[in-house]
Structure formats: C-alpha cells, structure tokens
Amino acid sequence: MRRTPFATAALGLLAVAAVTAGVLFPASPAAAAASFATPDDSFFGSNTVVIQGVKDAGSTVFVNGPDGSAYCDIDDPEVVEWACPPLEVANGSATFTGVETLGNGDTQPLTPITVRVLGAPAIDSAGAVTTGRFTGTAEPGALIRLQIDGDGGTVQQACPSALADGFWSCVVDGASAPSGRYSVRAGQAAPDRPADFSGYSPAISVTIDRDRPASPVVTAPAPGTRTTDGRLETRGTGEPSATVQVFASGTLLCETTVAAAGGWSCPIGLPAPGEWSIQVLQIDPAGNFSAPSAAVGVLAGPAGATPRPPTPEGPEPRPTAPTPSPSPSPEGEPTPAPTAPGDGSAPLSPQPLDPGAPAETGTNWGTPTGFGSALPTLAQVAERGGLLLGLLVALGYLLLIALPLRAFATIALPRLRSGGTRMLGRNRPAVVDPEPLLSPTVTAVAVFGVAAVLAALSGSVAWEVRYLRLTAAIGLGLLVLNAIGVAVSGRLAGRVGRAPVAVQLLPGILFTAAAAAVLTRFGDLRPALLIGVLVVASAVGTVRMRARVAVAGAQLAGVALLAVLGWAAHDLLTPSTGFWMSLWSETAAAIALGGLGSLLLLLLPIGQYPGRALYAVSRPLWAAAALITAAVAGAIFAAGANFPLVLLTLVAAAVAAVLMAITSWVRWVEPTLR
C-alpha cells in the first residue's frame, strides 16, 4: 500500500504526542487495597489476640506487633484475605501497624489500629477446701464476677472490685452454693468499661464446706487431775487435718493439728496455781469452728496452794485456718460457745473471734507461739516410755546411719571418685579466687538468717508479729550454739593444744536444715526437729592428732552442754507470758532442740564433722558418745505423738542397704573382676 505524504506526517505527529504524554503524564501504579479487617478500638476478652485483614492479589503484607517488633508476614501474593497467628498480649491497649508491598516494589502503609485487651483474672485455691471464700489477682479496680458450677446448676455472682494492688476476695453465700463440690471460674471488667467483660478463667475444683465440725473429744487429762509444776499433756480425738486449740479458762495455751488417724496431743503449761477449766476448740480445714468441748476441771500447784483469782474475761481464740473468719451460723453470727455465768465464778468458755474485730495476735508481741511447748521434761520422757524408745533409736542411728555412711565414705567413695575418667586439667593447680563475690561475713549472716526463717517456718506460722519475735528468738539461739558451743569451745581447745583453729560453714548445711524443716512441717512433728549448728571448728595445718581430737571433743561437749542448759532453762521459763519471757523461753527451746538435733549430725564419722576425729582416735569412745546422744535425742523427739518412727526406720534401712551393697561391691567383688 502506498503511503501518502499526508498520512506519513499524521503518523509522525501521533507518535510525538504519545511520547510527550507518557513523559508528562506517567501511568499511575496499581491502587493499594490492603487494610486491617479487625476494627479499630476492638475489645478482646482474652490475652490471645488474632489480627486479620485484606489485600490485593499480587502484593504482600508485613505486620508489626504492639512493641514494634515483627508480628507476621503474609508473603503469598495470591492470598486476598489474611490472618496473623495468635499473639499473647498483656492487658491494656495494643497498637498494630503494617506495610503492603505492591507488585512493582512500591510500599504503602496500612492504617494503624488499636485494640483493647483484658484477660481473665487469676483465681487461687485450686483443690482446696473453703467455707465459700475465693481470692485471686486481677487488674486494679476491676469488677469481678464468679461462675460457680455444681450439682444444682450454674450460679453467677458479682463480687467486690479488686484492690489497688490487684488482690480480690469474694464470699459466695450459702444459698447459692451450699456444701459440696464445685467448679469455679472468675472473670473481670474494667471499671470504666463495665460492658467489656473478659472471658472466664480456667475452672478450678474446690470443695465448699459450711458444716460445723463436731466438738473434739478430750481423753486426757482426767477431771480432777492435779499437776504440781503446771504442766499437762492434753490428748484426744478430732477431725483429721483440723486445727485444735486448747484453752485453760478461756486462755489459749496450745494449738496443734489432728493427725490422719484422728488423734491429737498438745502439752500445755498452766499460767498460775489454782483451779482451771480445760476446753478444746476445733477448726476444720475449711475454717469452720466447732463448739467447745466439755470442760475438764484440773488443779495446778501443790495441795493447799493459793488459787488464782477469778478471770473476769477470757481472751478469744485466734483462728489459724486459711479462711480468716469462722463459718457463719444460720443467723449470720459467728458460732458462739457456751457462755459463762456473769459472776465470774466459773471459768469462761472460748469464743470464736469476731470477724469484724482485728486479731489481737496481729499486733501483740507478747502472745505465745507454742514453739517448744512440746519439749518434754525428764519426768514426762520417763512417763511416756521414752527411755526405752531412745535406746532403740540410738541403735538404729548407729547401725543404719552412722556406720553405713562411714563405710561408704572411706571405702566406696574414694574408689568411685578415682575411677572417673579425667581428660583435662589433671596437672593444673587449683585456682583460688582471692576476692569472692560475697564476703564471708555477708555469707554467714545470710546463712544464719535463712536457717532461722526455715526453723520458724517448720511450725504453724501466720502473719502476726509474735512470729517475728519467734524468728528473732531462734536466730539468737542459733547464734549462741554456734558462737559459744562451736567457735569459743573449739578455739579454747586449740589454744590449750597450741593448734591453730579455723571456723567455717558446714557444706550443704542449709539443705539439711531445710529437710528437717520440711519433715517437721509436713510430718507435724512435736517437738520440732531443728538443725542449729551451722559451722564447725577444726585444727588446721600440721598438728598432732591429740590436738585435733581436743578441738572436736570440745565443740561436741560445748553443744551438748548448751543443749542441756537450754532444756533446763525452758523448763524453768514455762509457762511464759509477755514479750521478754516468751522471747527467752523460745530462745532456750531453740538452743535445746537445735543442739540435740545438730549433735546427731556432728557425731557422724565422715567429712568435716567432729565425729570423724573422735572415731579415728577411739572407736569405743565415739560409739558411747553416739549412743548416749542418740538415746537422749530419740527419747525427746521420737516420743512425740506424730513422729514417723517406723517410716524413718524403713527409709534408713533402705538407704543403709544401698550404701552397704555399693561398698561390698567396691571392696570385694569389683577387684576380682579386674
């Protein structure tokens, strides 16, 4: 086809126009279509958040979390609707941002969104027994709601708002949840947005017990019993795991826990000569108070002693169960005990503590704690048959603990250590850190403080100032045992024998003290098993064996003497009232119990213990000292009502069998196999 000059000129003009338009008016990129599908200011009733959105095909999206960190990457170009994986977000506001990358490489930011998050509150007491009171933690000021599921259906109950520190407490009334087994959940709402309610927490299983326990039975003392020194052993039966409080004419003297078999015992000291009425109150694990037991009249002091003046008003018992107030009676009042006549001639019955009144023991430094009250006198040890029991304990200590440990430590352990493969550092000298992280003084103070707290926690404690006094008394007792019984005695013996003496902490002593505290706490041992000696004195350098034995024997004798003096002093100071008398009585008990418990450890013929030096110079002397010490300690500790003598004997026998089997293998069998 022949092109005319006019057509050629027209085509040229069109080409020039097209190029000019492309330069002056470039083509627009594809429009960005990515956005969050989750609405701004959305509410999530859980701490798990899922963010969703949309985008154009051919693009990718990258989302940042509340703290600006990478959250998720939607890198599939074909996806149009997208969702990020679940993200754990703290309560409060959380802002999410994102960026879309287009097919041509351009990026476009997504409009940010802010969401509100409020997860379920925490609820305590899983598996517990309660009178209907539940506690937990939530957001400060949050509105709390409980959901209770039981045989009668589901009940919703509104609760008081959480406190400023997040703690909340809620009591479910008996009409909504009578005694029985329930699943309980908790939810919360912000005070400024009550409609935004969180989801419920995971269900916990609890038992609500609103039934008053039966009055405990008192089997001893018998009515009319007379005690010349004021000491009595009260015994009886009750509901297993319940707390028993023993009163003398309205004065709380002792409390203990009923054993699994239903028996309980609690030594008391009557405050003054005269006639006293013994009554016992029982508090079940849920916190319900029983009515007082029938009164048992007893006499204190020798015949013809001046009786005490009538007590016009008796103090009230202090509930020690987890629930701070007793179970309400049908009329909504605390369960009353039988009231005494108004003339004061008859002893008063104990009255449960008024929930609205502050607990006296919370601010009274002079209230007795009962620590050491189960420490028997020598006459009581003989009366309970403790002397024969002590001899059996001494034989068990010698045959099942001390001698097997000695054989294993001297025969098997060195062989086991030397048999290990050594690949590196055999000829490298030991490195001694000239500047330890903590000074020896700080370390010693910390160890003594922890040991005192462990000993205090081995018994029943509460948030009351009297237990601060008890911790201080135990710490003072430990200081006396270690400073005088070990350090002073050992250094005096070293000076006489012209041998330098070093005092150092016993390795692993806190673990031993913690084990004794756990055994006392969960075994409900009365008196408490206490490890009071935390340091050991030993002769250092090249000295004669006689000097080493003198240092070892001096500290053993020092600890034993202090333990006996503490035992006697506690007997003289009991019963005690007021801050100072209670402090000295508890200190004496700590010295006695801590000294006796530690002697069983110090006499072991192994490691750095003084018993090793005594065993090396005279085995008969060591055996005699070990038997006497273990017999006295066994008569005191093992004569307690809840002491697990059979269980501990079986455990000791099993451990001894294992140690002796290893020792026999290393000593006789293994050499024949080489």
Secondary structure, DSSP 8 states (H G I E B T S, - for coil): ----HHHHHHHHHHHHHHHHHHHHS---------EESS-TT-EESSSEE--EEE--TT-EEEEE-TTSSEEEEE--TT--EEE---EE--SEEEEEEEEEE-TTS-EEE---EEEEE----EE--TT-EESSEEEEE-STT-EEEEEEEETTEEEEEEE----TTSEEEEE--TTTS-SEEEEEEEEEEETTEEEEE------EEEEE--------EEEES-TT-EESSSEEEEEEE--TT-EEEEEETTEEEEEEE--TTSEEEEEEE-SSSEEEEEEEEEE-TT--B------EEEEESSTT-------SS-------SSSSS--B-TTSSB-------TTS-S--------TTS--GGGT-TTS---TTTT---HHHHHHTTHHHHHHHHHHHIIIIIIHHHHHIIIIIHHHHHHTS---S-TT------SS-SS-HHHHHHHHHHHHHHHHHHTS---SSHHHHHHHHHHHHHHHHIIIIIIIIHHHHHHHHTT--EEEEE-TTHHHHHHHHHHHHHHHT-SS-------EEEEE-SS--HHHHHHHHHHHHHHHHHHHHHHHHHHHHH-S--SHHHHHHHHHHHHHHHHHHHHHHHHT-SSTTSHHHHHHHH-HHHHHHHHHHHHHHHHHHHTTSTT--HHHHHHHHHHHHHHHHHHHHIIIIIHHHT-
